[in-house]
Amino acid sequence: GLLIDTEPISYQVIGNLLKSFGEDFSMAEYTAHYSGKTEVQNTAAIIARYGLSLSQAEVMAKTDALERELLSGGAPLKPGAKALLSHLRARGIKTAIATSSTRERAIKLLDQHNLRPSFDAFVFGDEIRHGKPAPDVFLLAAEKLAAPPPECLVLEDSEAGIRAAHAAGIPVICVPDLKMPGEECRKLLLAQCESLNEVAAYFP
């Protein structure tokens, strides 16, 4: 979501799944309940919220198939993504991917844009016990970078991610995607940027 424009696809996946059960699904509902969460979190929430008569494994198989189809043509990079990564690399700043996505999904997306060499560490949604807004993903990323959490900086596009970074004791800059953070979340931010193009100014 932050570097690669995947949120509209994630919304379509859940929407198409629920449509097959005769349920409507809005973007507002997606941003309020599902944005920034792991596949395990979201499939469990969908089953509970809509009373689906399927196991979690069955729902995950359906969402995986829908997503593979939608991602077959790739997903575009967010404006400023490559320039920011080059800027950070040139200044010797270590970087990590800390994502709610599974390893398979994230690696596939990163490799579509040859982004893996831009990062020093990776944490995926399927290697953590608790997804965002729990701090696990960011604490593990800091550990892999051998950096104390307060000396790190998180870039986030979702409220769940903002809360996770705050819980980890890591300063956070928000680059909003589908939804602007609410007032309560904005109080947790170091800054808010309109796009990744503005973030480089924090790393002179």
N, C-alpha and C positions, 0 to 999 in steps of 0.2 A: 504493500500500500504506500509506503513512504517513498521508495525509490522507483518502483514499477507500478503502473496503474492497474492494479488487480481488484480493487474494491468493487467496481461495477460488475466484474465477472463473478465475484463471490456473491453479490446480491442476486444476479441472474440465476446462479446455481440453486440457491435456496428458493427463489421465486418459482423456478421451473419444477423443482421437486414438489413444492406445495400445490402448484397448479394441477399436478397429476392426481392430487387428492381432493381437488375441488376447492382449494383454499386460496384466498387472496393474500398478497404479501406486498407491503409498501416499502419504499426506500426509507421512510421515516422509522419504520419498525426495525429495519436492518441496522440503521445507524444507532438506534437506541439500545438494541439488545445483542447484536452479533458482531459488529465491527471490532476488529482487533483481537478477537477471541480465537482459541484453537478449534480445530475441526471436532475434537472430542467434546469440548464445551458446547459448541453450537449444535451438534447433532443430538446431544442429550437434551438441550433446551428445546429444540424443535419437537422432539418426541413428546416431551412433557407438556409443552404449550398447546400443541395441536392434537394430542391424544392419538398419535399414529400407532397403528397395530403392527409395528415392525420392530425388530431388535435394532440396537445401535449399530451393530455390524452391517445389517442390511441397509440401513439409512446411509452409512458411510460409503458402502459400495455404490449406491445410487448417486450420491453427491460426487464421488470420485469420477464416475463415468461421465456425468454431466460436465464436470470441470475439465476433464481431458478434452472433450469435444470443443468446449468454448475456448480453451487455451491453445488449440491446435494451430491457430494462426498467430500465436504469440500475444504479448501484452506490451504496450509502449512504455518507455522510460518516462519518468516525470521530468518536467523542465528543470534543467540545472543539475541533474543527478551526476552525470559524468564529470562535469566541470568541478563540482564540489569534491568528488572523490579524488580527482587529480590534484586539487588544491591541498587537500589533507595529506595526500601521499608526498607531495613536494615539501611539505613542512615537517615530515617525519612523525606525523600524528597517527598512532595506532587506531585501527578501526575494527569493529565487530558487527556482524549481522546478528540481531537478537529478535527472532521472528516467531510468531504464533503458528506459522505454516509448518507442515511436515518437511523433513529433510528432502524427500523425493521432489515435492512440489517446489520448494525454494531453490534447490540446486538447478532444476530444469529452467526456472525463470531466470536465475542469475546467469546461467550459461548461454541463454538466448542472447544476452547482451555482453557476454565475456566479462562479467563483473567479479567473478571469484578472485582473480589475482589482486583486486583492489582491497581485500580484507585480510586481516591477521587472524581472526577467530570467527567461529560460527556457533550459534546456539539455535536449535530448532524446537518447534513446539512438541515434537514427539520424544524429546529427551528431558523434559521437565515434568515435575509432578503436578504443579499448580500453574495454570495459565494466567495471563493478565486478567484482572488487576493485581494478582499476587506478584511479588517482586522477583520470583525465581529466575525468570529468563534473563533479567538484567544483572542479578547477582552472579549468575554463572558466567555471563559474558565478561564481567569485570574480573572474575577469577581467572578466566582463560587469557585475559590481557595482562594478568599480574598487576592490576591497578586497583588501588583502594576506591570503593564506590564514589566517595565525595570528589575524587579527582577525575572522574569520568563525566561525560555529557551524553545524554540521550536525546535523539531526535525522534519525535513521535507525531502521529497523525490522528490518533484515537484517544478518547477519554479513558478507556481501559488501560492503554499504554501509559498515559500521563500518570494515572494513579499508581501503576506498577513501578514506574521510575521513582516517584515520590516515596513509595513504600521502601524502595531499595536505598534511599538516601542519596540519589543521584540527581543533579540538576537536569532540567528537561526543557528543551525548546520544542514548541509545537509548530508543525507545518500542516495546517488543517487540510483534510481531504473532502469527505462528503458532508461533514458537519463541523461547525465551529464549536469549540469546547464551551461548555456552560460556565457561568460565573464562578461556581465553586472550583472547577478545574483550572480556570484561568489564574486563580490565586496561587496555584501550585507551580506556575511556570516561571522560568528564568526569562523567557521571551516568547513571542509569537511572530512567525515570519509568514509572509504571503506565499513564498515558494522557496525551493531549495537554493535558488539564486541569491537569496538574501543571507543565507546561513554562513557563507564564507567570511563575512565581516566579523564574525565572532572568533575567527582563527587567523588573526593578522600575521 
